[in-house]
Amino acid sequence: MFSMRSLNLSYNKLTSVDSIPLQGYVDNIDLRSNLLQGSLPIPPNTTWLFFISQNNMSGEIPSSICNLTSLKMLDLGRNKLRGEIPQCLGNMTALVVLDIRHNNLSGNLPTTFISRSSLTSLNLHGNKLEGKIPRSLAHCKELEVLDLGDNHLIGTFPMWLGTLPKLQVLSLRSNELHGSIRTSTIENMFPNLRMLDLSSNAFTGNLPKSLLQDLKAMRTIDPSKMEPSDGYYQDTVAVVTKGLELEVVRILSLYATVDLSNNKFEGHIPNIVGDLVTLRVLNLSHNGLEGHIPLSLGNLSVVESLDLSYNHLSGEIPQQLASLTFLAFLNLSHNHLRGCIPQGPQFATFENYSYEGNDGLRGFPVSKGCGNDHVSDTVSGLDDQEGDS
């Protein structure tokens, strides 16, 4: 009898599943990044890893896939699968990774995630899923990554997800969630969260101060978290950083982000944001925020991308921001800011678009001088010399 433990035919140009020996008692099957098409095949019952992402598989996900009681990792992402997600996938006790991102799936999420769930990563990003986020997800106590972004989910912010002790990544971006994010009566919510993306919804009210206070994992830089662990499956999440949408790989230990952009938040930016010292990306753009930029943002010593554009912020740009030596992208445009633009190594690299739409700002790069601003005079002088030569 033909038998083998592992089958890896990934990153080829295979077009047909029929020619692949899936029924040879294979434990793990990796068919990623081919040109495979047709209906989704069902591997043997002994299979614990099945990767068939980045192909052209079509049709529905058969519920018989739930009969694979040994299955731990299932990656069906980036195909053309349609229909509803089988409800029984929430009942699979061995399943650790479920990745069905970027397909054409519709209907509701599975509603019966069981208390014995082993799920650590659930990625359903980029489908057409509807309805509310099921409360049974609170049973998934091992969950580390939850990405439900770019769907049509409705309802209010699921604060109860904060009871998941190991949750590190929560992306609900580009859905139809609404309402204010209320203060929780439970303490120590979201204790390990490092990536929070609620962008492009319809959240209202003040920025969620109590939620931001709970983000303990973002308040201390832990050197032990700075090295990624090796593993066969690598979690990835789409992040808007430095004005571009990028897919961040090996996210859990290396990246901390908060993106609340493109909502209807109002009020002031709370000082508590400056306590989230591990932040690499902070995006609060396209809201209705007002008041001054908190001086505490100068504490974000490793921030690389800071976007506060398209709000109603007023006052001056805090001089403390000039000390942010990792800052590679800054967008403060379309606010009501005034006064002198701070000068420093990073600020010397920013161009006009970082500040446009603020009629009261002066200094480099929007104007030649600003009081005792020698840097802007020097740079402008160099520009004049280059123009004369």
Disulfide bonds with the S-S distance in Angstrom:
Cys66-Cys88 2.00
Cys340-Cys370 1.87
